[in-house]
Amino acid sequence: MSVRIRLKRLGAKKAPFYRIVVADSRSARNSKSIDEIGYYNPTTEPAALKVDAEAAAKWIANGAQPSDTVKALLKKAGVIKD
C-alpha cells in the first residue's frame, strides 16, 4: 500500500477549504483517509495553515510521500527542509 500526504477539498463552491490528510494513493480525493494532520484555508488573508508537525514528520519517516502542494505547505510550516 502506497501512502500519500495530500489535500482533501471541503467548503462551498468557489470557497475552498482543505484538510491535510494521510491516505492510500489509490483512493479518491475525498474518500476515507488514514489520518488527518492539519488544514489549509487559502481564502483568508493571510492564508491559514495549521499542521501537526510531529504527526507529519512521523508519517514521512514511515514512508508516506507528500504531494507537490503539500510538500510546499510543509516547507512553509517548517516541518521539512529542502
C-alpha positions in Angstrom: 0.0 0.0 0.0 1.4 3.3 -1.1 0.6 6.1 1.3 0.4 9.8 0.3 0.0 13.0 2.3 -2.4 15.1 0.3 -5.2 17.6 0.4 -8.9 16.8 0.8 -11.2 19.5 -0.5 -14.0 20.8 1.6 -16.0 24.0 1.6 -18.5 25.6 -0.8 -18.3 26.3 -4.5 -15.6 28.9 -5.1 -14.7 28.9 -1.3 -12.3 26.0 -0.9 -11.1 24.7 2.5 -8.6 21.9 2.6 -7.7 19.2 5.2 -4.2 17.8 5.0 -4.7 14.0 5.2 -2.7 10.8 5.0 -4.5 8.4 2.6 -3.9 5.4 0.3 -2.7 6.7 -3.0 -5.3 4.6 -4.9 -8.3 6.1 -3.1 -10.4 9.0 -4.3 -9.6 12.6 -3.3 -12.4 13.0 -0.7 -12.7 9.3 0.4 -11.8 7.8 3.7 -8.4 8.8 5.0 -6.0 7.2 7.4 -5.1 10.3 9.5 -5.8 14.0 9.5 -2.8 16.1 10.3 -3.8 19.7 9.6 -5.8 22.1 7.5 -5.2 24.9 4.9 -7.6 27.7 4.2 -6.4 29.8 1.2 -9.4 32.1 1.3 -8.4 34.1 4.4 -5.9 36.9 4.4 -3.3 35.7 5.2 -3.9 32.1 4.3 -4.5 29.9 7.4 -2.2 26.9 7.7 -2.1 24.6 10.7 -0.1 21.3 10.6 0.7 18.8 13.4 4.4 18.8 12.7 5.1 15.8 14.9 2.5 13.6 13.1 3.7 14.8 9.6 7.3 14.0 10.5 6.3 10.6 11.8 4.4 9.7 8.6 7.2 11.0 6.3 9.7 8.9 8.3 7.4 5.9 7.9 7.5 6.3 4.1 4.5 8.5 3.2 5.1 10.7 0.2 3.7 14.2 0.2 2.1 15.6 -2.9 3.8 18.6 -4.5 1.3 21.1 -3.0 1.5 19.5 0.5 5.3 19.5 0.2 5.3 23.2 -0.4 2.9 23.8 2.5 5.1 21.6 4.9 8.1 23.7 3.9 6.2 26.9 4.6 5.2 25.5 8.0 8.8 24.5 8.8 8.1 20.8 9.0 10.5 19.8 6.2 13.6 21.5 5.0 14.8 21.4 1.3 
